[in-house]
Amino acid sequence: MPETSTEKSATLYRMVMTDHMCPFGLKSKDLLERQGYSVDDIHLTSREAVDEFKAMHSVKTTPQTFIDGERVGGFDDLSAYFGNEVKSEDATTYQPVIALFSTAALMAIAITWVSMGTAFSGRTIEWFISVSMVLLGLQKLQDVERFATMFLNYDLLAQRWVRYGYIYPFVETGAGILMMAGALTWLSAPAALVVASIGAVSVFKAVYIDKRELKCACVGGDSKVPLGFVSLTENLMMIGMAIWMLSKL
């Protein structure tokens, strides 16, 4: 950790061009200012200036921060200098699913309030699950190709019929929308029940029987969420919702 002093100053070299402003330069400046530093913010305004700076200091990237005349480095180096954990791009995280399910819960409460004039009712759970299905489906639909490729790692039906991986996001999203509206339950509930049952069995086999460490395709093809409890919960929620909707027919 750096020593604290009454006046702290740093020099920041960052790329600021007409057609490009480096976002990591802005993040470095913001971090320094939040740490109480007075920043000498030096702009590199041309490609020639950038190349000259890199050659002079034997660095490959900008921005670069200097504190007390010593080069700290880029934004990740600066974050580490102040004791902040720098996460790897490949590190597993549950942040996407936490954000998604939290948003789904708030949306379900909002729908309940608008339609029933109360914050919670029996239908709030139904809307929470159906909204979650739609949001999860949208994550997959952003890049169906990448989702289908990741899905092949563990889904038993997709491994036998590759095209199923391309169909699944549309089934999940469509079933969720129909369940939100309470329409065509005879179609949406069985569809959700079938795909979720296959998914639950596939996840259980891959994680708890085969003991494989995989990334979950539940929030799209670039997911860093580990395959396991979250994936199984997603499928069990869909199964429960489908059975409940069928029981109401």
Secondary structure, DSSP 8 states (H G I E B T S, - for coil): -----SSEEEEEEEEB-SS-B-HHHHHHHHHHHHTTEEEEEEEE-SHHHHHHHHHHHT-SSS-EEEETTEEEESHHHHHHHTT-----TT---SHHHHHHHHHHHHHHHHHHHHHHSSS--HHHHHHHHHHHHHHHHHHHHTTHHHHHHHHTTT-HHHHH-TTHHHHHHHHHHHHHHHHHHT--HHHHHHHHHHHHHHHHHHHHIIIIIS----B--TT-TT--SBSSHHHHHHHHHHHHHHHHHHHT-
